């Protein structure tokens, strides 16, 4: 039983390492958000014209949409990495993991 949990911990570490290498970028209205597959936001770029106080609401709306898109993209990356890891662990199961 301990061996199973040890393997599980090692697999989780491998998954975390793999996801740290996945780069996600989403853009909208010139705003760009970059993140890793580990849900770490690494950069937010905002055009100077959106820093105008009259564009405050547009900026907030765009950031909200972009953050949600980024999180959705990260979820897809996590699912793909997990599926690949399971496929590598259990070869021969064919289409079981979405391929």
C-alpha positions in Angstrom: 0.0 0.0 0.0 2.8 2.4 0.8 4.3 1.8 -2.6 1.1 2.9 -4.2 1.0 6.1 -2.3 4.7 6.7 -3.0 4.1 6.2 -6.7 1.1 8.6 -6.5 3.3 11.3 -4.9 6.0 10.8 -7.5 3.3 11.0 -10.3 1.9 14.2 -8.7 5.4 15.7 -8.7 5.9 14.8 -12.3 2.6 16.3 -13.2 3.5 19.5 -11.4 6.8 19.7 -13.1 5.3 19.1 -16.5 2.6 21.7 -15.9 5.2 24.3 -14.8 6.6 24.1 -18.4 3.2 24.6 -20.1 2.8 28.3 -21.1 -0.6 29.7 -21.5 -1.4 33.1 -23.1 -4.8 34.7 -23.6 -5.4 38.2 -25.1 -8.3 40.5 -25.5 -8.5 44.2 -26.5 -4.7 44.4 -26.4 -4.5 43.0 -22.9 -2.4 39.9 -22.5 -2.2 37.5 -19.6 0.5 34.8 -19.4 0.4 31.9 -17.0 1.9 28.4 -16.4 -0.1 25.2 -16.2 0.3 25.4 -12.5 -2.1 28.3 -12.3 0.7 30.8 -11.8 0.1 34.2 -13.5 3.5 35.2 -14.8 2.7 38.4 -16.6 -0.2 40.9 -17.3 0.3 43.4 -20.1 -2.1 46.3 -20.5 -2.0 48.9 -23.3 -1.4 52.5 -22.1 -4.7 53.7 -23.6 -6.6 51.4 -21.3 -5.0 53.0 -18.2 -7.2 56.1 -18.8 -9.7 56.5 -16.0 -12.5 56.7 -18.5 -11.6 53.1 -19.7 -11.7 51.7 -16.1 -14.9 49.6 -16.6 -13.7 48.3 -19.9 -10.4 47.3 -18.4 -12.0 45.6 -15.5 -14.4 43.7 -17.8 -11.6 42.6 -20.1 -9.4 41.4 -17.2 -12.3 39.4 -15.8 -12.9 37.7 -19.2 -9.2 37.1 -19.7 -8.6 35.6 -16.3 -11.5 33.2 -16.8 -10.2 32.3 -20.3 -6.7 31.7 -18.8 -8.1 29.5 -16.1 -10.1 27.5 -18.6 -7.0 27.0 -20.8 -5.0 25.9 -17.7 -7.7 23.4 -16.9 -7.4 21.9 -20.4 -3.6 21.8 -20.1 -4.0 20.0 -16.8 -6.4 17.4 -18.3 -4.1 16.8 -21.2 -1.0 16.4 -19.0 -2.9 14.0 -16.7 -4.2 12.0 -19.6 -0.7 11.7 -21.1 0.7 10.6 -17.8 -2.0 8.0 -17.3 -1.5 6.8 -20.9 2.2 6.5 -20.3 1.5 4.6 -17.0 -1.1 2.3 -18.5 -0.2 1.8 -22.2 -2.6 -0.1 -24.3 -5.8 1.3 -23.0 -6.4 3.0 -26.3 -9.0 5.7 -26.3 -9.8 5.5 -22.7 -8.1 8.8 -21.9 -9.6 10.9 -24.7 -7.4 10.2 -27.6 
